[in-house]
Amino acid sequence: MTASNGERVATPPRAPTPIHKFGTLAVHAGSPHDPVTGAVIEPISLSTTFAQTSVGKPVGAYEYSRSSNPNRHNFEKAVAALEHAKHALAFASGSATTAIILQSLAAGSHVISVSDVYGGTHRYFTQVAKAHGVKVTFTPEIEVDISQHINENTKLVWIETPSNPTLRLVDIRAVVTAAHAHGILVVVDNTFLSPYVQNPLDLGADIVVHSVTKYINGHSDVVMGVAAFNSDELRTRLSFLQNAIGAVPSAFDSWLAHRGLKTLHLRARESTKNATAVSTALEASSNVIAVNYPGLASHPHRSIALKQHRDGMGGGMLSFRIRGGHAAAELFCQHTKIFTLAESLGGIESLVEVPSSMTHAGIPKADREAVGVFDDLVRMSCGIEDSDDLVADVLQALEKAVAGVAPENGANGTNGTNGAVNGTDSA
Ligand SMILES: *Cc1c(COP(=O)(O)O)cnc(C)c1O
């Protein structure tokens, strides 16, 4: 390739072919060298509009940044590669992604979903989709009774696996087989595992969605969402809505999320290693009633994990019931020094929370408990710190919480860190 000054600059990279493995795709898919300067890392393209040489003839592939821009386009190409999809479209948040897919259904459509679907998705289904005439049925055992819920208006099945916060698994292939027999599309929210651990399209799903905010960006500094799929017809419909509704990510957020995605394989492996070590230690503790982690042999759906997840990996998320009820659960989160008490998940840093009073507080107690979200349940997102440190942190917090010891004000801890690792969050 020749620049305007006549010098040869970097040749455009070859598009990655399917023979490349995950890490290679994560680093190179959608990451062309800048054809003019040779920059190895793409510049952030902040321009909202792009010059045209004559009316309707833009210089390059872009016209106006809501419709498409280089950073978003490259990020979408990278996600499509990692999810083995032909197309991907990025949105302003995971929630906007859900909204656009639901918006694409005609009034009068019917959707089937799972009882323990993500809270924001449940809220959208019951309080927003309903207003434009889309009905949603929730079932706790979708593989068992999906056929009983299908009617002539059923257009979509929306599942999430693992579920939040009890980490139950759904057999994607079983749901797809039942839905496709009636011509119904299947959407899988793959946020909790990331494309490194699970690729729903390979199991027959029609659309895979992510809250990019979690593992794909992975650094807790971007709110964003993405949908990936193979159908050209879906691409036409959803990209029309992406542009018409305009819930799109900024060029800067797209660039950051793309940078985060390039290390997804490394982060996913470390967080799985850490969650495995932490859940094994929890399971061996007399201070723990039960552990929910799909990587453990004791998990009721372990056989699905072995079939559906890369190398049977359990991912970075786990939850457990602590002895001593809700009070102990709250104390536990105040005593951890490396795990920060906060909502969200999937970042490099480890987080801990009590779903019954935080992420799932909006669900009535009886409904919560019916799906295993008891007051003594603690949810943990394992980051990429060192396993030994995380395990030690969990064990010391368990001892103090179950003994009912209140954390000291300010200087919390006896190991010399004085709470410096997570600062005021544990106060
Ligand atoms: C966070 C989350 C969402 C919503 O994504 P936002 O980016 O916060 O809008 C959807 N599904 C799951 C499983 C999530 O964890």
The ligand as an ORCA input file, in Angstrom:
! r2SCAN-3c Opt
* xyz 0 1
  C     -25.221     -6.520     33.484
  C     -26.053     -7.505     32.726
  C     -26.969     -7.092     31.734
  C     -27.245     -5.628     31.451
  O     -26.144     -4.989     30.901
  P     -25.834     -3.419     31.096
  O     -24.592     -3.253     30.298
  O     -25.654     -3.184     32.571
  O     -27.010     -2.673     30.574
  C     -27.667     -8.065     31.034
  N     -27.492     -9.380     31.299
  C     -26.641     -9.812     32.253
  C     -26.503    -11.274     32.510
  C     -25.893     -8.897     32.996
  O     -25.059     -9.330     33.946
*
